Amino acid sequence: MESTTISGGYGLVSFRPIDTFVYEAPPNSYSFGVCSSQTCTGGFNSLSAGLPFSTTVDPLNPTGILLGMRAFHYHGSYVQQFNVGIEDQFKSDTLRVFYVGVLGRHIARSFNDINAPPPNTAPNPDQLRPFYKTVPNVTSIIYIDSEGASSYNALQISLTHNLHHGLSTLFNYTWAHALDNAGRGDAGFGAVPALASTIDYGNSNFDVRQRVAGNISYELPFGKSDSDHKALLTKGWQLNLAGTWSTGLPFTILNAVDVSNTNPGAYAADRPDQIGSATVSNPNVARFFNVNAFVAQAPGTLGSERRNQLFGPHSRRLDVSLFKDFSLGSAKLFEFRAECFNTTNTANFAAPAAILGGANFGQLTQLTAGYTPREIQFALRLQF
């Protein structure tokens, strides 16, 4: 059987799946919890006494968690990119339509535990860990390999209207789909490490299916023939609009407890069964998806839900601004700006609470990172 070697903060760990695990005299790491002068054991009640390290550390028989292990044959990641499209000019307008594809290979994957026991109902699942026979005191082994794969396919359309009669515009539309099995221990990834390439293949964390972005700039036509003091008030106004809309990011329903027992004692570590459609006719803050579509699977088994199959709320924003130029002669310009961000004061919500059996399950409880309510500001700018 072919052997594999992983390395990390504890040195090198060479093993063959399930039956062989060789630990090679590494340096050791040790951690201890918080204690006071009244509760620390062994007389360790002052800095001068040193630290309460165990006197039974055995480098050939490690205990606890092994951190930062890496596949010995770790490949360099690479991507293949390709695109094809058309571009055409219509007087002041330019239309571009492109297909863009990206394939990622040997993408890094991070497993919370390469030593995870298989799905089970055993009272002591540690005894089912692949390396229990050789290192029985080792529990989780955090592991990184480069066997992930990804794909991205997109239709990208842009329409540009160059400045004509004071109007210029730019609109972009993207219709895309991103897939991968390059998890980072999230969304129940790696419950069974050997099967991660298949059972954890799903929508990428950044899989935004549709996105529209556009801006309009219009030099207001009135006052162009005015002069003197009247022109000071009527000429040089410019109206600007900028907006975006996109579909939500994917998320995964997770069990509150580890039903499969592949990550003993962990919270939100595996996925449940999906028994119906999660779609509701009118998603809202109190009920964004059908919570009855998910149930905990039978103990000691894996759930049927796929990774990242649900999508969060749409995101949208509109900014409006009004500029006024005052010419000061000799290439000097004084500009007044009135800007209103998130003009419609629209709330953009993050993914709903997605822990089956947890608080607020199925409800929208958080706003997206960086969200700001309506904001109005005024500014003066001198250009010279």
N, C-alpha and C positions, 0 to 999 in steps of 0.2 A: 504494500500500500504506500502511495507517495506521501512523504512527510512534508510538513509546513513549519516554518519558523516565524514567530512573532517577536518583536523587540519593543522595549519601552523603558520606563523609569526603573524597572526591576531587572533590566538586562535582557537576555535572550530566553525565549521559551520555545523549544522545539517540540512539536507534537505530531502524532498521526491521529486523525479523527477517532474519537471514542476510546481507543485502547492504549495509546502511548502518550506520555507527557514527560519530557525531560527538562528539568529546571537547572540552569547552569550558573552556579555560584555568583549571583548578582550583588550589586550594592542594595541596601535595604532602605525602605522608607517607613516611618512610623508616625502615627498621629494619636492624639489623646484629647479627651474632652475638657470642658471648663471645670475647674474645681477651685476651692478656696483653701486657706490655711487650715480650716477646720475639717475639710472633707477629703483633701488629697491623701492618697494612701502612701504607706511606706516612708512617712516623715518628710515628704516633699512639700514643705510649707514655706519655702523662701527661694529666691533666685539662686542663692549661693549653694543650695542643695542640689542644683541641677534640674533635669527634667525627668518625669516619672516614666522612663522607658522600661519596657518589660525585660526581664533578665532571661526570658526563654525564647528570644528570637532565633530562629533556625533558618539560615539562608537556603538550605536544601529542602525545607518543608515550610513554604510561605503560608501566611495566614491572612485572610481577609480579601480585599479587592486588589486586583492588579490593574494599574492605570496605564493608559497610553500605549498599548500594544499595537504593533503595526505588522502587516503582512511582510514576510521576508522578501517575496517576489512582488514588490510594489511597483506597478507600472506608471509611467507618466501619462497624464490625461491628455487627450487631444480631441479636437472637434473638426468636423467636415462641414464646410459652408458652401451653399450653392444658391443661386437665384437666377431668375429670368423675368423679363418684363418688357413693357412698351412705354414709350413716352411720346407725347404729341403736343404740338404747339398750336393754339387757336387764337390768333391775334394777341390779346393781352393775357390769355389763359394758358396754363400748362397742366396737362393731365399725365399722371404717372400711375401705372398699374403693375405691381410686381408680386411674384411668388418668391418667398424666402424660406429656405430650409436649413436646419442645423442639426447635425447628429453628433452627440457626445459619446465618447468611448473611454473606458477605464476611468470613470468618474469616482471620486473618493466617496466612500460610505463609512459611516460611524455606527458601530453597534454598541448598545449599552452593555451587552453581555454575550460574548461568544461562547461562554460556558453555561448558557441557559439550559435548564432541563427541558425535555420535550413536554407537550401538553400532558397534564397528569392530574390525578386527585390524591396523590400520595401525601400522608401526613408530614413526611420529611422529604420534600422535593430535592434538597441538596444532594441526597444520595443518588439522584438520577442525573446529576450534571455529568457531561461527557468526560471530565478529567477528575472525577471524584476518586477513582481508584489510585491515582498517582499523587494527587495533591488534595486530599480530602478537606483540608481547612481553607482552601481557596473557594471563594464564592463567585462574585462577578468578575469577568475579565473584559475590560473596555478595549475594543478592537477596531482598527481602521484598515480597510482594504481599498482596492481600486478597481472593483469589478462592477461598478454601476454603469448604467447606460441611459441616455436621454435622447429625446427627439423634439424638435420644434418645427412646426409648419405654419406658415402665415400668408395671408393675402393682404397686401399693403397698398392702399390707394391714397393718393394725394392730389389735391386740386389747388393750384396757385393762381390767383388773379393779381397780376402786377399792377402797380399804381396807374390808375386810369380814371380821369375825371375825379381825382381826389379819393378814390376808393381802392384799397388793397385788401386781399383776403388770403387766408391759407387754411385749408381743411385737410385733416388726415383721418383715415379710417383703417383699423387693423382688425382682421378676423383671424384668430390664431388658436393653436392647441399645442400645449407642452406636456410631455409625459416623461417619467423617469422612475427608476428604482434606487435612486441615490439618496436615501434617507439619512437623517441625522439623529436617529433615536426618537423621532417625533411621530405622531399619528399611529402609534402601535407598531412602528417599524422594527423589524428584526426579532419578533416574538420567537420565530424559528429561523435562526441565521442561515441555515443551509437552504431554505426555501425563499429567502428574501428577494431573489431575482424575479420570482414569479408572483408570489402572493402579495408582495409589496409594490408591484408595478402599478402605477396609477398617475393621476394628474399631478403635475409639478406644483410645488408650493406657490410659484409665481404665475400659474396658469390663468391669465386674464383672457377670456375668450373674445371679447369685443371691446374696442376702445375708439372713441371719437374725440378729437381735439381740434379746436379751431380758433382763429382770431380774426377780427375785422377792425380795420382802421379807416376812418372816414373823415376827410377834411371838410368840415361843414361849409356849404356854399355861400351862405349869406355874408354880406359885408365886403365882398371882394372889390366893389367899385367905390366904397366909402373912403374918405380921407380925413386928415386932421384928427380932432378929438373923437369924432364919431367912429372912425376906423380903429381907434385905440380900444374901443369896447366891442366892436362887431367882427373884426377880422382875426384870423389866425386860430380859430377854434377847431379842435380835433376830438372826435369821439372814438373810443376804443372799447372793444369787447373781447374777452378771452374766456373760453369755456372748455370743460372736459366732461366726458361721461364714460364710464367703463363698468363692465360687469364685475361682480365680486370675486374675491379670492377663494380657493377651495379650502375645505376643512373636513375633519373626520370626527365621527362620534366614537367616544371611548368609554369603556366600562369604568365605573368608579373603583372597583376592586379588580384584581387580576384573576379573572374567572378561569383562564386557561392554565394558571399556575406556572407559567413560563418565566415569570419575573416575580418570585414570591414576595408578598408584602408590599408590592409597588402600587402606586396610585395612578390611574389612567394609563395603564400599560398595554392593554389589548383591546381589540375591536369586537363589538357584539354582532349578533345576527341582524340582518336587515330583512324584514318579512313583508315589506310593502313599499309603496312609493312615498318618498319623503316630501313630495311637493304638496303645498296647500294653495288654494285658489286665491287667497288674499293674505300673503305674508305680512306680518306686522310686528311691532315691538314685543307684544305679549306672546305671539306664537308664530315664529318665523318658519318653522318646518313642522312636519307631522311627527310628533314625538312618539306616536304609537307604531311607527314603522320600524322601531328598534327594540329588541329585547335581548337580555343577556343569554348567551349560548349555554348549552349544557356544560356543567363543570368539567374541566379537563379537556376541553376541545377548543378549536379556533373558531372565531366568529366568521360569518360569511360576508360582512361588509368589506368593500374594497377601500383602499386608502384614497383620501381626498376626493370622494365622490359627490359631496355637497358643496354648494357655493354660497358665499356670504352676500350681504346686501350690495347693491350697486353703489357706485361712487359718482357724485356729480358736483360741479362747482362752476359758478359764473362770476367773473370779475368785470367791473365796468369802470372806466376812467374818462375824465374830460381834461384836455390840455388846452392852454391858451398861451400863444407866443406873443411877446412884445419885442419888436426890433429896436435895438439901441444904437444901430449904425456901426460901421467899422467892424463888421463880422461878429458883433456882440448880440447875444440873445438872452432875454429874460423869460423864463417859462413858469407858468402857474399850473399846478396839478391838483386835481381833486380825484381821489381814487377810492373805490368801494370794493373790498374783497369779500367773496362769498355773499354777493348782493342779495340773493334770495334767502340767506340765513338757513341754508339747508344742512341738516345734521347728517353726517356720514358715519354709519355704524360699523364697528368691527364684527367679526364672526360671532354668532350667538353662543351662549353657554352650551357646551357640547359634551358634557359628562353625564352619561346615563346613570341616574340615581343621585346625581349631584344637584346643588341648589340652582334654581332658575333655568332648568333644562329647557332648551328650545327658545329662550328669550334673548332679546338684544339688550345687553347690559353695559356695553362699553362703546365709546367712540373711537374712530381710527386714530392712530398715532399722528400727531401733528395737526389734528383738526383744530380749526379756529372758527368761532362764530363770526357774524358780520362785523367787518372792521372798516371804518372810514378814516381816511387821513388826507391832510392837505400839505402841499409842499411847494417851495419856491426854488427854482434852479437857475443859476447864472452860467451861461456858456460864453466863453471868450477865447 
